[in-house]
Amino acid sequence: MATVTQGVWPSSINDPYADETTQPFWDAALAGKLVGYRCDHCGTFVLPPAPRCFSCQHDSFSWVDLPGTGTVYSFTIVRHPLAAALRDAVPYVSGVIELDGTQGAGARMLLNVVNCVPEDVRIGSRGKVVFDKVSDTLAVPRFGLD
């Protein structure tokens, strides 16, 4: 396991083990960019990628650049380590982040909220996706508050 830092959920992998559908996401992450998988028929964002759009059932998608900003939709502060090896990581914040640049209610990602005092995180807090490069092939997306 990698070095454990308070507030940061450590990555247990060094490679994304991507397939042809998900590799563009990981390539963009390594470049410090956030991309979304958008249905070519109705424009719905499908994250993570799926074979068919959950809205219209079409199977044609394109990867599009997203601004990388968003809002905390929901969160929890983890204060008790799930394993002994995570003792130094607690407390950390796990949040559901609503991404800017997506339609309707917006696409959401589950991300570790970093570089913050856990008690300062609120629903509606604004921030941006940051990428933690853990190897030559993997940059883990996390969410830093403004």
N, C-alpha and C positions, 0 to 999 in steps of 0.2 A: 504494500500500500504506500502511496505517496506521502509526503510530509503533510501532517495535519495542522491546520490553522484554525483558530477559533472563528466561528461564523461561516466557515466555508466547508461545504460537503465535499469530501475528497473524491476524486474520480477513481473508480476501481479498475478502469480500463485505460489503455494507451492508444487504442485504435477504434474507430467507430464501427468497424465491421459492416460497412455500408454495402448496399446493393446498387444496381444501376438507377433505381428510383430515388434513393436517398443520398447518393454521393454528391449531387450538386449542393445540398444543404451543408454538408461537411466541408466541401471545397470553399464555399462562401464564408463559413465560420472561420476557417484558417486565414482568410483574407480580411477578417474583422467585419464582415457584413452579414446582415440577417436577410434571408430570403423566405418567401412563402410559396406554397404550392397552390396555384389558383386554377379553378375549373375554367377551361376555355369556352364552355357553353354558357354558364350562368354567372361566373365571376366569384363563386363561393371559395373561400380559402379552406383547404383541407390540411390540417396539421394535427398529427403527423400524416404524411402522404398515405393515401388509400387507393385501391384499384378503381374505385368509382366515387363520384361526388355524392355525398349524403343528401344533397338537396335535390339534384335533378337526375342523378344516376348515370350521367355521361362519364366517359373514361378518357377524356383528353384534357391534359393539364399543362401548364407552363410555370416555370419558376420565375418569380418577379421579386425585384428588390423592395424591401420594406425599410421604413425610416429607422427602425431599431429602437423606437421609443414606445412607451406604454404606461399603463396604470395598474396598480395593484388592485385586483378584483377580489381576492381572498388570500389569506395567509395563516400560517401557524408558526409559533415559536417552539422549536424543539429544545427542551431543556435537559432531557435525560438521554444519554447515548443509547442507541439501538444495539450497539456492540461495544465491547471494551476498547477496541481500537479507535472508536469515535469519541472517546472521553474528552480529548482536547478540542474537538470541533464544536461542542455545545457551549453556549446556546447558538443555534443558527436558525435562520428564517427560510421556510419553504413557502413560496407564493405562487398563486395563479395570476399570471400577468396578461391583461388584455392589450393586444398589440395595436398600435396606431397603423393606419394605412390599410386596414382590412374593413370589409363592408359590414353593415348591420350591427349586430351585437359585438362583432369583432372576433377574430381568431385569438385563442388563448394558449399560453404555454405554461407549464409548471417549471419554475426556475428557482434556484437558490438566490435569495436577496442578500447581497453582499455589501461590504463597506458602509455599514450602518450600525446604529445602536438598535438592537432588536425591539426595544420598547418604543422606539420612535416610528416604527412602521405602522401605517394606517391604510385602511381601504381607501382608495383614491390617491394614494401617494404616487407621484410621477417619477419616472426614471428612464434609464436606457439599458439596452442589452449590452453587456460587455463580454468579451471572450477570453477565457482562461486557457492559454495554450499549454497543454499538458504533455504533448509529444509532437513529433514532426508531422503526424497525420491527424491529430485530434485537438480541437479547440472547443472547450465546453462553454456553452452559453450560460450566463448568469445575469442577474438584474441588479444594477446599481441605482440607488435613489439619487434624485437631483439635490 
